[in-house]
Amino acid sequence: MKKLDVSKTEREILEDALNHWQEQHLLDANKAAELKENLDDKGFEWGVLARYAFWVALASLIFSVVSLFSDDYLSKLIENFYDTPNVVFCIGFAGLAVLFYLLGFRNKQKNPDKAFSNETLMLAGSFSTAASIGFLGQILDRNEHHFTILFLLSILIYGYLSVKLQSKLIWVFTLVALGIWFATETAYHSNWGFKFWGMNYPLRFTIFGILLTSFAIFLQNRIKPLQFFQSTSYVIGLLYTMIALWLLSIFGNYSDFEKWSSIRQYEIFYWGLLGIALSLGLALYGMKSKDNVSRDIGFVFFILNLYTRFVEYLWDNINRTIFFLILAISFWFVGRWAEKIWKRK
């Protein structure tokens, strides 16, 4: 009889389950022992190795580009291309992007199970697209033109490719480009100031994140080509909202550093209170509805908001030893609480 390959953690979970059912008289001892014998330790985690290998490959690619510009010989070589027109680089990176997308699409069709290598090619294509659009901005002279249109162009390109290639990774680039376009467009209409309609960047992106999350929940499933990316949009929308709200709880709706540094944190406590309430509500909703994404994001930002308030109000008011002692004790209680929930489940 073929045995079930499981990791060490999975074996422990399954054996705990079998022991529990045996204690509750739902399973006799012989059958429990037979099922345990059917478990076999999984060999080397090749999937994990593949994921890390591709991450290391991408990191190495980035470091190689950095090294390219730090190496004297290569720097001299690049200087020979200094006078090369930007249009050449624009077309060159566009060609590379097309090549990577074609390879990724073909590889995905032939080997759909090779998710890591396929997504790596898509990621390389996305970076090449960004570089091509960046050089296009140099060609159009961004100092004289309303260059935010380039970010809008990148959204259209990424959006089309993500739907055509069914790539969630490229859809993430689409939503990131959407956020960059939103930031630059509002900045453009406020003469490149930090406030737009009386809102600084954190407040703007809090609203932006809420709108994106609402779109993912209520509208995206009604648009057939975008249904596949609904969960991705939901996660990115929540992250936009919670990160922006956390920053808003620290800086308030201020755009001037001198004005912000002259106030006391309790004067903007309501933003922190809103952040704590929203993150706690999100965590409770996630636990009640079995939505792990909402639960995890809500819990992480609930803890982050609590400890941010802790640092803001106590860092300058109590002894450092006591400060870190309280911090250690509080984290110990959080760990104990999480451990009890984990054991109960």
Backbone torsions as a table, in degrees:
resi	resn	phi	psi	omega
1	MET	NA	134.1	-179.3
2	LYS	-71.9	133.1	-179.7
3	LYS	-89.5	159.3	-179.9
4	LEU	-89.7	120.2	178.5
5	ASP	-77.7	123.3	179.7
6	VAL	-136.4	154.4	175.1
7	SER	-79.3	173.4	-179.2
8	LYS	-61.1	-42.7	179.5
9	THR	-64.9	-44.1	179.6
10	GLU	-63.3	-38.4	178.2
11	ARG	-61.7	-43.8	179.5
12	GLU	-61.2	-42.0	-179.7
13	ILE	-64.9	-46.2	-179.3
14	LEU	-65.1	-40.6	179.1
15	GLU	-67.3	-36.9	175.6
16	ASP	-62.7	-40.1	179.4
17	ALA	-65.1	-43.7	179.7
18	LEU	-63.9	-40.8	178.3
19	ASN	-64.2	-40.3	179.4
20	HIS	-63.2	-45.4	-179.6
21	TRP	-66.4	-32.2	177.9
22	GLN	-69.1	-41.6	178.7
23	GLU	-65.2	-33.5	179.9
24	GLN	-85.5	7.4	178.8
25	HIS	60.5	29.1	174.6
26	LEU	-92.2	-11.6	-176.7
27	LEU	-147.9	130.4	-179.8
28	ASP	-77.5	161.6	-173.0
29	ALA	-61.9	-40.4	-178.9
30	ASN	-64.3	-43.5	-180.0
31	LYS	-66.8	-39.0	178.2
32	ALA	-61.8	-43.5	179.3
33	ALA	-65.5	-37.9	179.2
34	GLU	-64.9	-41.1	179.2
35	LEU	-67.2	-38.4	177.9
36	LYS	-64.0	-36.5	178.8
37	GLU	-68.0	-22.2	-179.1
38	ASN	-80.3	-5.9	178.7
39	LEU	-89.1	137.7	179.3
40	ASP	-130.3	137.4	-179.8
41	ASP	-64.6	129.5	-180.0
42	LYS	-67.8	145.1	178.1
43	GLY	-73.3	-154.7	-177.5
44	PHE	-59.9	137.5	-179.3
45	GLU	-78.1	82.4	-177.5
46	TRP	-68.0	-31.6	179.0
47	GLY	-64.4	-41.9	178.3
48	VAL	-65.3	-41.9	177.9
49	LEU	-59.9	-42.2	180.0
50	ALA	-61.7	-44.8	-179.5
51	ARG	-61.3	-48.4	-178.7
52	TYR	-66.3	-35.8	-179.5
53	ALA	-63.4	-42.1	179.4
54	PHE	-69.3	-35.8	175.7
55	TRP	-63.7	-43.4	178.2
56	VAL	-63.7	-38.2	179.0
57	ALA	-61.5	-43.8	179.1
58	LEU	-66.6	-42.3	178.3
59	ALA	-62.6	-40.7	179.0
60	SER	-64.6	-36.3	177.8
61	LEU	-63.2	-42.4	178.5
62	ILE	-64.5	-44.3	179.5
63	PHE	-64.6	-33.1	179.6
64	SER	-66.4	-36.5	177.5
65	VAL	-66.8	-42.4	177.9
66	VAL	-62.4	-44.4	179.8
67	SER	-63.4	-30.8	179.3
68	LEU	-58.3	-39.1	-177.3
69	PHE	-86.8	-13.3	179.5
70	SER	-96.2	-17.8	-179.8
71	ASP	-77.7	129.4	-175.7
72	ASP	-61.9	-46.4	-177.8
73	TYR	-61.8	-46.4	-178.7
74	LEU	-69.8	-32.2	177.0
75	SER	-62.1	-41.1	177.5
76	LYS	-65.6	-36.5	179.0
77	LEU	-65.0	-40.2	180.0
78	ILE	-67.1	-34.4	179.2
79	GLU	-59.6	-28.1	177.9
80	ASN	-67.1	-21.8	179.5
81	PHE	-101.6	11.1	-175.5
82	TYR	-60.9	-36.3	-177.6
83	ASP	-86.7	3.8	178.5
84	THR	-65.5	130.7	-178.8
85	PRO	-59.9	145.0	179.6
86	ASN	-60.5	-27.4	-179.1
87	VAL	-62.6	-31.5	179.3
88	VAL	-66.2	-46.2	178.3
89	PHE	-64.6	-39.8	179.4
90	CYS	-58.9	-49.7	-179.5
91	ILE	-68.0	-38.4	-179.5
92	GLY	-61.9	-47.6	179.2
93	PHE	-68.7	-33.8	176.3
94	ALA	-62.6	-41.8	177.2
95	GLY	-62.8	-42.4	177.3
96	LEU	-61.7	-41.5	179.4
97	ALA	-60.2	-46.8	179.3
98	VAL	-60.5	-42.1	180.0
99	LEU	-61.7	-47.4	-179.7
100	PHE	-63.0	-41.7	-179.7
101	TYR	-65.4	-41.3	179.1
102	LEU	-63.6	-43.9	178.3
103	LEU	-63.2	-42.8	180.0
104	GLY	-64.9	-42.5	-179.6
105	PHE	-65.7	-44.0	-179.9
106	ARG	-66.1	-42.0	179.5
107	ASN	-65.4	-35.4	-179.7
108	LYS	-68.3	-35.8	178.5
109	GLN	-71.4	-41.2	-178.0
110	LYS	-78.1	-39.9	-176.6
111	ASN	-131.0	72.0	-177.7
112	PRO	-63.0	-20.0	-179.3
113	ASP	-78.0	-15.9	-178.9
114	LYS	-87.6	68.8	-173.0
115	ALA	-64.3	-38.9	-174.5
116	PHE	-67.9	-46.5	-179.5
117	SER	-67.2	-37.8	178.9
118	ASN	-63.5	-46.3	-178.9
119	GLU	-69.0	-29.6	176.6
120	THR	-64.1	-42.3	177.3
121	LEU	-64.3	-40.7	177.8
122	MET	-63.6	-39.4	179.5
123	LEU	-65.4	-42.9	177.2
124	ALA	-61.7	-40.0	176.7
125	GLY	-63.8	-37.7	179.7
126	SER	-66.1	-42.3	177.4
127	PHE	-64.7	-39.5	178.8
128	SER	-65.2	-38.5	176.9
129	THR	-61.8	-45.1	179.4
130	ALA	-61.2	-41.6	179.1
131	ALA	-65.0	-41.7	179.6
132	SER	-62.3	-43.7	179.1
133	ILE	-66.9	-34.9	177.2
134	GLY	-62.5	-44.1	177.3
135	PHE	-69.1	-30.4	175.0
136	LEU	-62.8	-36.6	175.8
137	GLY	-63.2	-37.0	176.6
138	GLN	-65.9	-36.8	179.0
139	ILE	-65.0	-40.9	-177.1
140	LEU	-80.7	-8.4	-179.1
141	ASP	62.5	88.4	-173.9
142	ARG	-65.7	-16.2	-179.4
143	ASN	-74.5	-16.5	-176.8
144	GLU	-115.9	-13.2	-176.3
145	HIS	-116.4	159.6	176.2
146	HIS	-77.1	81.0	-168.2
147	PHE	-75.6	-3.3	176.3
148	THR	-62.8	-18.6	177.1
149	ILE	-60.9	-25.7	178.7
150	LEU	-67.6	-38.4	177.1
151	PHE	-67.3	-35.6	175.8
152	LEU	-64.6	-37.8	177.0
153	LEU	-63.3	-42.2	179.8
154	SER	-64.2	-35.6	176.8
155	ILE	-61.5	-45.0	-179.6
156	LEU	-64.0	-41.2	-179.4
157	ILE	-66.7	-50.1	-179.3
158	TYR	-63.2	-41.1	-179.5
159	GLY	-62.4	-45.3	179.4
160	TYR	-63.1	-45.2	-177.9
161	LEU	-67.0	-38.3	-179.7
162	SER	-64.1	-38.6	178.2
163	VAL	-71.7	-44.5	-177.5
164	LYS	-64.4	-41.9	-176.3
165	LEU	-96.6	-1.7	-178.8
166	GLN	52.0	50.2	-177.2
167	SER	-113.1	115.8	177.3
168	LYS	-69.9	-28.8	178.5
169	LEU	-63.6	-44.6	178.1
170	ILE	-67.5	-31.3	176.3
171	TRP	-64.6	-34.4	174.7
172	VAL	-61.8	-43.5	176.2
173	PHE	-60.6	-36.8	178.0
174	THR	-60.3	-45.8	-178.0
175	LEU	-71.9	-33.7	174.9
176	VAL	-66.0	-44.3	177.2
177	ALA	-62.0	-36.1	177.4
178	LEU	-62.6	-41.3	178.0
179	GLY	-66.0	-40.3	178.1
180	ILE	-65.0	-42.2	178.1
181	TRP	-61.9	-43.1	179.6
182	PHE	-60.4	-43.4	-179.5
183	ALA	-64.6	-47.6	-177.3
184	THR	-71.5	-35.4	-179.9
185	GLU	-65.9	-44.9	178.8
186	THR	-69.0	-34.0	177.0
187	ALA	-66.6	-40.2	179.3
188	TYR	-60.3	-42.9	-177.7
189	HIS	-77.6	-7.0	175.3
190	SER	-111.9	23.8	179.8
191	ASN	56.9	38.5	177.0
192	TRP	62.4	27.4	172.8
193	GLY	-85.6	175.8	-178.2
194	PHE	-86.2	-11.8	-178.2
195	LYS	-117.3	139.8	177.3
196	PHE	-131.3	118.0	-175.7
197	TRP	55.3	37.1	178.2
198	GLY	78.6	9.6	-177.5
199	MET	-117.2	132.9	173.9
200	ASN	-82.7	-179.2	-175.0
201	TYR	-60.7	-47.1	179.9
202	PRO	-58.3	-41.5	179.9
203	LEU	-67.7	-41.1	178.1
204	ARG	-60.1	-44.4	-176.6
205	PHE	-76.1	-22.7	171.5
206	THR	-63.0	-46.7	177.9
207	ILE	-66.0	-42.1	178.5
208	PHE	-58.8	-44.7	179.9
209	GLY	-64.6	-40.0	177.8
210	ILE	-62.9	-42.4	179.4
211	LEU	-64.7	-42.7	-179.8
212	LEU	-65.4	-41.7	178.3
213	THR	-64.7	-41.6	178.5
214	SER	-63.5	-40.1	177.0
215	PHE	-61.2	-42.9	-179.2
216	ALA	-64.5	-37.8	-176.4
217	ILE	-77.8	-46.4	-168.6
218	PHE	-100.1	-25.6	-172.1
219	LEU	-117.4	-33.6	-169.1
220	GLN	-62.5	-35.9	179.7
221	ASN	-67.3	-16.2	178.7
222	ARG	-85.7	-11.2	179.0
223	ILE	-103.2	104.2	-169.5
224	LYS	-53.9	-47.1	-179.0
225	PRO	-63.7	-20.0	-175.9
226	LEU	-103.4	-0.2	-178.3
227	GLN	-60.4	-36.4	-177.9
228	PHE	-61.3	-25.8	-174.3
229	PHE	-103.4	11.1	-174.6
230	GLN	-59.2	-46.3	-178.7
231	SER	-65.3	-37.1	178.7
232	THR	-64.7	-45.1	178.8
233	SER	-61.7	-38.5	179.7
234	TYR	-62.0	-45.5	-179.6
235	VAL	-65.7	-48.0	-179.2
236	ILE	-63.7	-39.1	177.7
237	GLY	-62.0	-43.7	177.7
238	LEU	-63.7	-40.8	179.9
239	LEU	-65.6	-42.9	175.1
240	TYR	-55.8	-48.2	-175.8
241	THR	-64.2	-50.4	-172.2
242	MET	-72.7	-37.5	177.9
243	ILE	-66.2	-44.7	-179.8
244	ALA	-64.5	-41.1	-180.0
245	LEU	-67.5	-35.7	176.3
246	TRP	-63.8	-44.1	176.3
247	LEU	-63.8	-37.0	178.7
248	LEU	-64.7	-34.8	178.9
249	SER	-69.1	-21.2	179.0
250	ILE	-90.0	-47.0	-172.0
251	PHE	-101.6	-11.5	-176.6
252	GLY	63.7	-166.9	179.2
253	ASN	-92.2	49.9	179.2
254	TYR	-107.3	144.1	177.6
255	SER	-119.0	-3.5	180.0
256	ASP	-112.8	123.9	-175.7
257	PHE	-62.9	-38.4	-178.6
258	GLU	-65.4	-41.0	178.9
259	LYS	-66.6	-40.7	-179.0
260	TRP	-66.8	-40.7	-177.5
261	SER	-71.7	-15.1	-179.0
262	SER	-90.2	-6.5	-179.2
263	ILE	-99.1	163.8	173.6
264	ARG	-95.7	148.2	-174.6
265	GLN	-62.9	-28.2	-179.0
266	TYR	-66.4	-18.1	178.8
267	GLU	-71.0	-17.9	177.5
268	ILE	-121.1	27.6	-175.6
269	PHE	-62.7	-25.2	-176.1
270	TYR	-63.6	-30.6	176.9
271	TRP	-68.2	-40.0	177.1
272	GLY	-65.1	-39.3	178.1
273	LEU	-63.2	-40.8	177.8
274	LEU	-64.7	-41.5	179.0
275	GLY	-62.7	-43.3	179.1
276	ILE	-64.6	-44.2	-178.1
277	ALA	-64.9	-43.9	-178.3
278	LEU	-67.3	-43.7	-179.6
279	SER	-66.9	-38.8	177.5
280	LEU	-66.1	-42.5	177.4
281	GLY	-61.5	-38.9	179.5
282	LEU	-66.1	-42.0	179.4
283	ALA	-65.2	-43.3	179.5
284	LEU	-66.2	-40.6	177.3
285	TYR	-62.1	-42.5	-179.8
286	GLY	-63.1	-41.0	179.3
287	MET	-68.1	-37.8	-177.9
288	LYS	-72.7	-38.8	-175.7
289	SER	-96.5	4.4	-178.3
290	LYS	61.6	30.5	177.9
291	ASP	-94.3	97.9	-174.4
292	ASN	-64.3	-34.0	-179.5
293	VAL	-64.4	-51.0	178.9
294	SER	-61.1	-42.9	-179.5
295	ARG	-61.0	-48.1	-175.8
296	ASP	-68.5	-45.8	179.5
297	ILE	-64.2	-43.8	179.3
298	GLY	-61.7	-44.0	-178.5
299	PHE	-65.3	-44.9	-179.1
300	VAL	-60.1	-46.0	-177.3
301	PHE	-77.5	-23.4	173.0
302	PHE	-64.9	-48.3	177.4
303	ILE	-63.3	-44.1	-179.2
304	LEU	-60.7	-43.1	179.4
305	ASN	-66.2	-41.0	179.3
306	LEU	-61.7	-46.6	-177.6
307	TYR	-73.0	-27.6	174.7
308	THR	-65.7	-44.3	177.2
309	ARG	-63.7	-37.4	179.7
310	PHE	-60.2	-46.7	-179.8
311	VAL	-67.1	-42.5	-177.2
312	GLU	-60.8	-43.6	-171.5
313	TYR	-92.9	-18.5	-175.6
314	LEU	-114.3	-18.1	-174.8
315	TRP	-56.4	-43.7	-177.5
316	ASP	-93.4	0.8	-172.1
317	ASN	-114.1	-12.4	178.9
318	ILE	-132.9	164.7	178.4
319	ASN	-61.8	140.5	-176.5
320	ARG	-59.9	-37.8	179.6
321	THR	-61.3	-46.9	179.6
322	ILE	-65.3	-38.5	179.9
323	PHE	-57.0	-52.7	-177.2
324	PHE	-72.1	-27.4	175.8
325	LEU	-66.1	-45.1	177.0
326	ILE	-62.4	-40.7	179.1
327	LEU	-61.0	-44.9	-179.7
328	ALA	-63.9	-43.9	-179.4
329	ILE	-64.2	-41.8	-178.6
330	SER	-65.2	-40.9	177.5
331	PHE	-65.9	-34.0	177.6
332	TRP	-63.5	-42.5	178.4
333	PHE	-65.7	-39.2	176.8
334	VAL	-61.7	-44.2	178.9
335	GLY	-62.9	-41.6	178.4
336	ARG	-63.3	-42.0	179.8
337	TRP	-63.2	-45.7	179.3
338	ALA	-63.9	-38.0	-179.9
339	GLU	-65.2	-40.0	179.0
340	LYS	-64.1	-43.3	178.3
341	ILE	-62.1	-43.7	-178.9
342	TRP	-62.2	-43.5	-179.9
343	LYS	-68.1	-36.9	179.0
344	ARG	-64.1	-35.6	180.0
345	LYS	-80.8	NA	NA
